[in-house]
């Protein structure tokens, strides 16, 4: 198993967990985490705590 296939496997696991969380009614929490992740990717840690 190569490193790339391991990464793909973990991404698939994360996608399934997110889908289960959305289906279970935890969409509000997911949206908060998604927003924080998007802020981190666009501006680093400092932008996560703004707003």
N, CA, C, O and CB atoms as a CASP TS submission, in Angstrom:
PFRMAT TS
TARGET T0000
AUTHOR 0000-0000-0000
METHOD Language model
MODEL 1
PARENT N/A
ATOM      1  N   UNK     1       0.851  -1.176   0.000  1.00  0.00           N
ATOM      2  CA  UNK     1       0.000   0.000   0.000  1.00  0.00           C
ATOM      3  C   UNK     1       0.895   1.237   0.000  1.00  0.00           C
ATOM      4  O   UNK     1       1.757   1.405   0.862  1.00  0.00           O
ATOM      5  CB  UNK     1      -0.967   0.000   1.227  1.00  0.00           C
ATOM      6  N   UNK     2       0.670   2.076  -0.969  1.00  0.00           N
ATOM      7  CA  UNK     2       1.495   3.272  -1.086  1.00  0.00           C
ATOM      8  C   UNK     2       0.942   4.394  -0.210  1.00  0.00           C
ATOM      9  O   UNK     2      -0.177   4.325   0.299  1.00  0.00           O
ATOM     10  CB  UNK     2       1.576   3.728  -2.550  1.00  0.00           C
ATOM     11  N   UNK     3       1.752   5.409  -0.058  1.00  0.00           N
ATOM     12  CA  UNK     3       1.350   6.561   0.745  1.00  0.00           C
ATOM     13  C   UNK     3       0.128   7.253   0.135  1.00  0.00           C
ATOM     14  O   UNK     3      -0.748   7.723   0.862  1.00  0.00           O
ATOM     15  CB  UNK     3       2.515   7.556   0.872  1.00  0.00           C
ATOM     16  N   UNK     4       0.071   7.315  -1.182  1.00  0.00           N
ATOM     17  CA  UNK     4      -1.062   7.961  -1.846  1.00  0.00           C
ATOM     18  C   UNK     4      -2.361   7.211  -1.570  1.00  0.00           C
ATOM     19  O   UNK     4      -3.385   7.838  -1.298  1.00  0.00           O
ATOM     20  CB  UNK     4      -0.816   8.048  -3.357  1.00  0.00           C
ATOM     21  N   UNK     5      -2.339   5.903  -1.634  1.00  0.00           N
ATOM     22  CA  UNK     5      -3.568   5.150  -1.379  1.00  0.00           C
ATOM     23  C   UNK     5      -3.986   5.261   0.085  1.00  0.00           C
ATOM     24  O   UNK     5      -5.179   5.230   0.386  1.00  0.00           O
ATOM     25  CB  UNK     5      -3.382   3.675  -1.763  1.00  0.00           C
ATOM     26  N   UNK     6      -3.035   5.389   0.991  1.00  0.00           N
ATOM     27  CA  UNK     6      -3.386   5.598   2.398  1.00  0.00           C
ATOM     28  C   UNK     6      -4.081   6.937   2.584  1.00  0.00           C
ATOM     29  O   UNK     6      -5.066   7.035   3.317  1.00  0.00           O
ATOM     30  CB  UNK     6      -2.136   5.525   3.286  1.00  0.00           C
ATOM     31  N   UNK     7      -3.567   7.971   1.918  1.00  0.00           N
ATOM     32  CA  UNK     7      -4.193   9.289   2.009  1.00  0.00           C
ATOM     33  C   UNK     7      -5.606   9.250   1.444  1.00  0.00           C
ATOM     34  O   UNK     7      -6.531   9.817   2.026  1.00  0.00           O
ATOM     35  CB  UNK     7      -3.352  10.340   1.266  1.00  0.00           C
ATOM     36  N   UNK     8      -5.769   8.583   0.312  1.00  0.00           N
ATOM     37  CA  UNK     8      -7.090   8.476  -0.295  1.00  0.00           C
ATOM     38  C   UNK     8      -8.038   7.724   0.627  1.00  0.00           C
ATOM     39  O   UNK     8      -9.203   8.099   0.757  1.00  0.00           O
ATOM     40  CB  UNK     8      -7.005   7.778  -1.658  1.00  0.00           C
ATOM     41  N   UNK     9      -7.556   6.675   1.261  1.00  0.00           N
ATOM     42  CA  UNK     9      -8.385   5.918   2.201  1.00  0.00           C
ATOM     43  C   UNK     9      -8.837   6.800   3.359  1.00  0.00           C
ATOM     44  O   UNK     9     -10.002   6.746   3.754  1.00  0.00           O
ATOM     45  CB  UNK     9      -7.617   4.700   2.733  1.00  0.00           C
ATOM     46  N   UNK    10      -7.936   7.610   3.909  1.00  0.00           N
ATOM     47  CA  UNK    10      -8.295   8.482   5.032  1.00  0.00           C
ATOM     48  C   UNK    10      -9.263   9.570   4.601  1.00  0.00           C
ATOM     49  O   UNK    10     -10.146   9.953   5.368  1.00  0.00           O
ATOM     50  CB  UNK    10      -7.044   9.113   5.640  1.00  0.00           C
ATOM     51  N   UNK    11      -9.108  10.068   3.387  1.00  0.00           N
ATOM     52  CA  UNK    11     -10.040  11.063   2.879  1.00  0.00           C
ATOM     53  C   UNK    11     -11.432  10.461   2.731  1.00  0.00           C
ATOM     54  O   UNK    11     -12.430  11.106   3.052  1.00  0.00           O
ATOM     55  CB  UNK    11      -9.554  11.622   1.535  1.00  0.00           C
ATOM     56  N   UNK    12     -11.496   9.232   2.250  1.00  0.00           N
ATOM     57  CA  UNK    12     -12.788   8.558   2.123  1.00  0.00           C
ATOM     58  C   UNK    12     -13.421   8.320   3.488  1.00  0.00           C
ATOM     59  O   UNK    12     -14.629   8.494   3.650  1.00  0.00           O
ATOM     60  CB  UNK    12     -12.627   7.230   1.381  1.00  0.00           C
ATOM     61  N   UNK    13     -12.618   7.923   4.468  1.00  0.00           N
ATOM     62  CA  UNK    13     -13.128   7.725   5.822  1.00  0.00           C
ATOM     63  C   UNK    13     -13.668   9.037   6.376  1.00  0.00           C
ATOM     64  O   UNK    13     -14.744   9.062   6.972  1.00  0.00           O
ATOM     65  CB  UNK    13     -12.025   7.164   6.744  1.00  0.00           C
ATOM     66  N   UNK    14     -12.937  10.115   6.185  1.00  0.00           N
ATOM     67  CA  UNK    14     -13.388  11.427   6.650  1.00  0.00           C
ATOM     68  C   UNK    14     -14.688  11.841   5.970  1.00  0.00           C
ATOM     69  O   UNK    14     -15.572  12.405   6.614  1.00  0.00           O
ATOM     70  CB  UNK    14     -12.310  12.478   6.397  1.00  0.00           C
ATOM     71  N   UNK    15     -14.809  11.565   4.675  1.00  0.00           N
ATOM     72  CA  UNK    15     -16.035  11.901   3.950  1.00  0.00           C
ATOM     73  C   UNK    15     -17.226  11.117   4.493  1.00  0.00           C
ATOM     74  O   UNK    15     -18.324  11.660   4.615  1.00  0.00           O
ATOM     75  CB  UNK    15     -15.863  11.626   2.451  1.00  0.00           C
ATOM     76  N   UNK    16     -17.017   9.853   4.817  1.00  0.00           N
ATOM     77  CA  UNK    16     -18.098   9.040   5.371  1.00  0.00           C
ATOM     78  C   UNK    16     -18.503   9.558   6.745  1.00  0.00           C
ATOM     79  O   UNK    16     -19.692   9.646   7.049  1.00  0.00           O
ATOM     80  CB  UNK    16     -17.675   7.564   5.461  1.00  0.00           C
ATOM     81  N   UNK    17     -17.526   9.899   7.573  1.00  0.00           N
ATOM     82  CA  UNK    17     -17.826  10.439   8.903  1.00  0.00           C
ATOM     83  C   UNK    17     -18.611  11.745   8.781  1.00  0.00           C
ATOM     84  O   UNK    17     -19.570  11.964   9.520  1.00  0.00           O
ATOM     85  CB  UNK    17     -16.523  10.669   9.705  1.00  0.00           C
ATOM     86  N   UNK    18     -18.213  12.598   7.866  1.00  0.00           N
ATOM     87  CA  UNK    18     -18.927  13.859   7.669  1.00  0.00           C
ATOM     88  C   UNK    18     -20.352  13.609   7.178  1.00  0.00           C
ATOM     89  O   UNK    18     -21.284  14.285   7.613  1.00  0.00           O
ATOM     90  CB  UNK    18     -18.172  14.753   6.671  1.00  0.00           C
ATOM     91  N   UNK    19     -20.525  12.659   6.290  1.00  0.00           N
ATOM     92  CA  UNK    19     -21.859  12.346   5.789  1.00  0.00           C
ATOM     93  C   UNK    19     -22.743  11.805   6.908  1.00  0.00           C
ATOM     94  O   UNK    19     -23.921  12.151   6.990  1.00  0.00           O
ATOM     95  CB  UNK    19     -21.776  11.332   4.639  1.00  0.00           C
ATOM     96  N   UNK    20     -22.191  10.970   7.758  1.00  0.00           N
ATOM     97  CA  UNK    20     -22.955  10.433   8.885  1.00  0.00           C
ATOM     98  C   UNK    20     -23.326  11.552   9.852  1.00  0.00           C
ATOM     99  O   UNK    20     -24.450  11.589  10.354  1.00  0.00           O
ATOM    100  CB  UNK    20     -22.150   9.336   9.618  1.00  0.00           C
ATOM    101  N   UNK    21     -22.400  12.458  10.116  1.00  0.00           N
ATOM    102  CA  UNK    21     -22.673  13.569  11.023  1.00  0.00           C
ATOM    103  C   UNK    21     -23.780  14.459  10.469  1.00  0.00           C
ATOM    104  O   UNK    21     -24.641  14.916  11.220  1.00  0.00           O
ATOM    105  CB  UNK    21     -21.399  14.394  11.263  1.00  0.00           C
ATOM    106  N   UNK    22     -23.766  14.708   9.166  1.00  0.00           N
ATOM    107  CA  UNK    22     -24.816  15.519   8.559  1.00  0.00           C
ATOM    108  C   UNK    22     -26.164  14.809   8.632  1.00  0.00           C
ATOM    109  O   UNK    22     -27.191  15.432   8.903  1.00  0.00           O
ATOM    110  CB  UNK    22     -24.467  15.843   7.103  1.00  0.00           C
ATOM    111  N   UNK    23     -26.152  13.521   8.392  1.00  0.00           N
ATOM    112  CA  UNK    23     -27.404  12.760   8.416  1.00  0.00           C
ATOM    113  C   UNK    23     -27.955  12.642   9.837  1.00  0.00           C
ATOM    114  O   UNK    23     -29.164  12.505  10.021  1.00  0.00           O
ATOM    115  CB  UNK    23     -27.188  11.363   7.818  1.00  0.00           C
ATOM    116  N   UNK    24     -27.092  12.693  10.824  1.00  0.00           N
ATOM    117  CA  UNK    24     -27.525  12.538  12.212  1.00  0.00           C
ATOM    118  C   UNK    24     -28.079  13.838  12.792  1.00  0.00           C
ATOM    119  O   UNK    24     -28.525  13.854  13.939  1.00  0.00           O
ATOM    120  CB  UNK    24     -26.368  12.047  13.066  1.00  0.00           C
ATOM    121  N   UNK    25     -28.060  14.907  12.037  1.00  0.00           N
ATOM    122  CA  UNK    25     -28.621  16.162  12.526  1.00  0.00           C
ATOM    123  C   UNK    25     -27.603  17.095  13.137  1.00  0.00           C
ATOM    124  O   UNK    25     -27.978  18.100  13.740  1.00  0.00           O
ATOM    125  CB  UNK    25     -29.671  15.880  13.522  1.00  0.00           C
ATOM    126  N   UNK    26     -26.333  16.794  13.000  1.00  0.00           N
ATOM    127  CA  UNK    26     -25.286  17.638  13.541  1.00  0.00           C
ATOM    128  C   UNK    26     -24.754  18.597  12.478  1.00  0.00           C
ATOM    129  O   UNK    26     -23.570  18.934  12.473  1.00  0.00           O
ATOM    130  CB  UNK    26     -24.153  16.783  14.101  1.00  0.00           C
ATOM    131  N   UNK    27     -25.617  19.022  11.599  1.00  0.00           N
ATOM    132  CA  UNK    27     -25.177  19.867  10.489  1.00  0.00           C
ATOM    133  C   UNK    27     -24.638  21.203  10.981  1.00  0.00           C
ATOM    134  O   UNK    27     -23.709  21.751  10.388  1.00  0.00           O
ATOM    135  CB  UNK    27     -26.325  20.099   9.515  1.00  0.00           C
ATOM    136  N   UNK    28     -25.207  21.730  12.051  1.00  0.00           N
ATOM    137  CA  UNK    28     -24.748  23.025  12.547  1.00  0.00           C
ATOM    138  C   UNK    28     -23.291  22.944  13.005  1.00  0.00           C
ATOM    139  O   UNK    28     -22.492  23.818  12.671  1.00  0.00           O
ATOM    140  CB  UNK    28     -25.644  23.507  13.701  1.00  0.00           C
ATOM    141  N   UNK    29     -22.940  21.912  13.762  1.00  0.00           N
ATOM    142  CA  UNK    29     -21.557  21.737  14.192  1.00  0.00           C
ATOM    143  C   UNK    29     -20.637  21.544  12.999  1.00  0.00           C
ATOM    144  O   UNK    29     -19.541  22.102  12.955  1.00  0.00           O
ATOM    145  CB  UNK    29     -21.440  20.549  15.143  1.00  0.00           C
ATOM    146  N   UNK    30     -21.087  20.749  12.028  1.00  0.00           N
ATOM    147  CA  UNK    30     -20.272  20.519  10.842  1.00  0.00           C
ATOM    148  C   UNK    30     -19.990  21.832  10.127  1.00  0.00           C
ATOM    149  O   UNK    30     -18.866  22.067   9.683  1.00  0.00           O
ATOM    150  CB  UNK    30     -20.966  19.535   9.894  1.00  0.00           C
ATOM    151  N   UNK    31     -20.993  22.682  10.014  1.00  0.00           N
ATOM    152  CA  UNK    31     -20.798  23.954   9.323  1.00  0.00           C
ATOM    153  C   UNK    31     -19.787  24.839  10.053  1.00  0.00           C
ATOM    154  O   UNK    31     -19.035  25.574   9.414  1.00  0.00           O
ATOM    155  CB  UNK    31     -22.131  24.687   9.186  1.00  0.00           C
ATOM    156  N   UNK    32     -19.765  24.774  11.370  1.00  0.00           N
ATOM    157  CA  UNK    32     -18.788  25.542  12.145  1.00  0.00           C
ATOM    158  C   UNK    32     -17.383  25.025  11.860  1.00  0.00           C
ATOM    159  O   UNK    32     -16.459  25.805  11.630  1.00  0.00           O
ATOM    160  CB  UNK    32     -19.099  25.462  13.664  1.00  0.00           C
ATOM    161  N   UNK    33     -17.229  23.701  11.877  1.00  0.00           N
ATOM    162  CA  UNK    33     -15.914  23.111  11.602  1.00  0.00           C
ATOM    163  C   UNK    33     -15.489  23.367  10.160  1.00  0.00           C
ATOM    164  O   UNK    33     -14.315  23.623   9.893  1.00  0.00           O
ATOM    165  CB  UNK    33     -15.933  21.600  11.882  1.00  0.00           C
ATOM    166  N   UNK    34     -16.441  23.299   9.231  1.00  0.00           N
ATOM    167  CA  UNK    34     -16.129  23.554   7.836  1.00  0.00           C
ATOM    168  C   UNK    34     -15.660  24.992   7.642  1.00  0.00           C
ATOM    169  O   UNK    34     -14.685  25.249   6.936  1.00  0.00           O
ATOM    170  CB  UNK    34     -17.346  23.268   6.957  1.00  0.00           C
ATOM    171  N   UNK    35     -16.370  25.927   8.281  1.00  0.00           N
ATOM    172  CA  UNK    35     -16.000  27.336   8.187  1.00  0.00           C
ATOM    173  C   UNK    35     -14.602  27.562   8.760  1.00  0.00           C
ATOM    174  O   UNK    35     -13.796  28.285   8.174  1.00  0.00           O
ATOM    175  CB  UNK    35     -17.028  28.214   8.924  1.00  0.00           C
ATOM    176  N   UNK    36     -14.316  26.942   9.907  1.00  0.00           N
ATOM    177  CA  UNK    36     -12.984  27.095  10.506  1.00  0.00           C
ATOM    178  C   UNK    36     -11.907  26.515   9.591  1.00  0.00           C
ATOM    179  O   UNK    36     -10.834  27.101   9.448  1.00  0.00           O
ATOM    180  CB  UNK    36     -12.930  26.410  11.886  1.00  0.00           C
ATOM    181  N   UNK    37     -12.185  25.378   8.978  1.00  0.00           N
ATOM    182  CA  UNK    37     -11.223  24.784   8.059  1.00  0.00           C
ATOM    183  C   UNK    37     -10.978  25.656   6.840  1.00  0.00           C
ATOM    184  O   UNK    37      -9.841  25.808   6.393  1.00  0.00           O
ATOM    185  CB  UNK    37     -11.697  23.423   7.621  1.00  0.00           C
ATOM    186  N   UNK    38     -12.040  26.224   6.309  1.00  0.00           N
ATOM    187  CA  UNK    38     -11.899  27.101   5.142  1.00  0.00           C
ATOM    188  C   UNK    38     -11.107  28.357   5.502  1.00  0.00           C
ATOM    189  O   UNK    38     -10.270  28.816   4.725  1.00  0.00           O
ATOM    190  CB  UNK    38     -13.285  27.489   4.587  1.00  0.00           C
ATOM    191  N   UNK    39     -11.377  28.906   6.687  1.00  0.00           N
ATOM    192  CA  UNK    39     -10.615  30.087   7.129  1.00  0.00           C
ATOM    193  C   UNK    39      -9.142  29.746   7.318  1.00  0.00           C
ATOM    194  O   UNK    39      -8.269  30.535   6.959  1.00  0.00           O
ATOM    195  CB  UNK    39     -11.196  30.646   8.442  1.00  0.00           C
ATOM    196  N   UNK    40      -8.864  28.568   7.884  1.00  0.00           N
ATOM    197  CA  UNK    40      -7.475  28.160   8.088  1.00  0.00           C
ATOM    198  C   UNK    40      -6.754  28.031   6.755  1.00  0.00           C
ATOM    199  O   UNK    40      -5.618  28.484   6.615  1.00  0.00           O
ATOM    200  CB  UNK    40      -7.408  26.835   8.857  1.00  0.00           C
ATOM    201  N   UNK    41      -7.410  27.413   5.772  1.00  0.00           N
ATOM    202  CA  UNK    41      -6.774  27.228   4.472  1.00  0.00           C
ATOM    203  C   UNK    41      -6.531  28.546   3.759  1.00  0.00           C
ATOM    204  O   UNK    41      -5.580  28.664   2.987  1.00  0.00           O
ATOM    205  CB  UNK    41      -7.620  26.330   3.605  1.00  0.00           C
ATOM    206  N   UNK    42      -7.379  29.543   4.007  1.00  0.00           N
ATOM    207  CA  UNK    42      -7.204  30.812   3.295  1.00  0.00           C
ATOM    208  C   UNK    42      -6.303  31.798   4.025  1.00  0.00           C
ATOM    209  O   UNK    42      -5.714  32.674   3.392  1.00  0.00           O
ATOM    210  CB  UNK    42      -8.541  31.449   3.064  1.00  0.00           C
ATOM    211  N   UNK    43      -6.180  31.673   5.357  1.00  0.00           N
ATOM    212  CA  UNK    43      -5.393  32.688   6.044  1.00  0.00           C
ATOM    213  C   UNK    43      -4.606  32.223   7.253  1.00  0.00           C
ATOM    214  O   UNK    43      -4.012  33.051   7.944  1.00  0.00           O
ATOM    215  CB  UNK    43      -6.274  33.755   6.458  1.00  0.00           C
ATOM    216  N   UNK    44      -4.582  30.934   7.532  1.00  0.00           N
ATOM    217  CA  UNK    44      -3.813  30.445   8.654  1.00  0.00           C
ATOM    218  C   UNK    44      -4.580  30.502   9.959  1.00  0.00           C
ATOM    219  O   UNK    44      -5.779  30.781   9.979  1.00  0.00           O
ATOM    220  CB  UNK    44      -2.551  31.221   8.778  1.00  0.00           C
ATOM    221  N   UNK    45      -3.878  30.237  11.046  1.00  0.00           N
ATOM    222  CA  UNK    45      -4.518  30.145  12.367  1.00  0.00           C
ATOM    223  C   UNK    45      -5.159  31.445  12.807  1.00  0.00           C
ATOM    224  O   UNK    45      -6.205  31.422  13.456  1.00  0.00           O
ATOM    225  CB  UNK    45      -3.511  29.720  13.399  1.00  0.00           C
ATOM    226  N   UNK    46      -4.565  32.572  12.473  1.00  0.00           N
ATOM    227  CA  UNK    46      -5.089  33.851  12.922  1.00  0.00           C
ATOM    228  C   UNK    46      -6.504  34.099  12.382  1.00  0.00           C
ATOM    229  O   UNK    46      -7.343  34.673  13.077  1.00  0.00           O
ATOM    230  CB  UNK    46      -4.153  34.979  12.490  1.00  0.00           C
ATOM    231  N   UNK    47      -6.765  33.674  11.161  1.00  0.00           N
ATOM    232  CA  UNK    47      -8.080  33.922  10.570  1.00  0.00           C
ATOM    233  C   UNK    47      -9.152  32.993  11.138  1.00  0.00           C
ATOM    234  O   UNK    47     -10.342  33.280  11.002  1.00  0.00           O
ATOM    235  CB  UNK    47      -8.010  33.761   9.061  1.00  0.00           C
ATOM    236  N   UNK    48      -8.764  31.907  11.760  1.00  0.00           N
ATOM    237  CA  UNK    48      -9.740  30.993  12.357  1.00  0.00           C
ATOM    238  C   UNK    48     -10.440  31.662  13.523  1.00  0.00           C
ATOM    239  O   UNK    48     -11.637  31.463  13.732  1.00  0.00           O
ATOM    240  CB  UNK    48      -9.061  29.692  12.819  1.00  0.00           C
ATOM    241  N   UNK    49      -9.703  32.451  14.281  1.00  0.00           N
ATOM    242  CA  UNK    49     -10.256  33.051  15.492  1.00  0.00           C
ATOM    243  C   UNK    49     -10.871  34.425  15.268  1.00  0.00           C
ATOM    244  O   UNK    49     -11.403  35.025  16.202  1.00  0.00           O
ATOM    245  CB  UNK    49      -9.191  33.155  16.528  1.00  0.00           C
ATOM    246  N   UNK    50     -10.803  34.926  14.046  1.00  0.00           N
ATOM    247  CA  UNK    50     -11.445  36.210  13.735  1.00  0.00           C
ATOM    248  C   UNK    50     -12.926  35.982  13.453  1.00  0.00           C
ATOM    249  O   UNK    50     -13.343  34.877  13.105  1.00  0.00           O
ATOM    250  CB  UNK    50     -10.756  36.899  12.517  1.00  0.00           C
ATOM    251  N   UNK    51     -13.687  37.007  13.604  1.00  0.00           N
ATOM    252  CA  UNK    51     -15.084  36.936  13.206  1.00  0.00           C
ATOM    253  C   UNK    51     -15.968  36.405  14.236  1.00  0.00           C
ATOM    254  O   UNK    51     -17.175  36.296  14.018  1.00  0.00           O
ATOM    255  CB  UNK    51     -15.233  36.138  12.028  1.00  0.00           C
TER
END
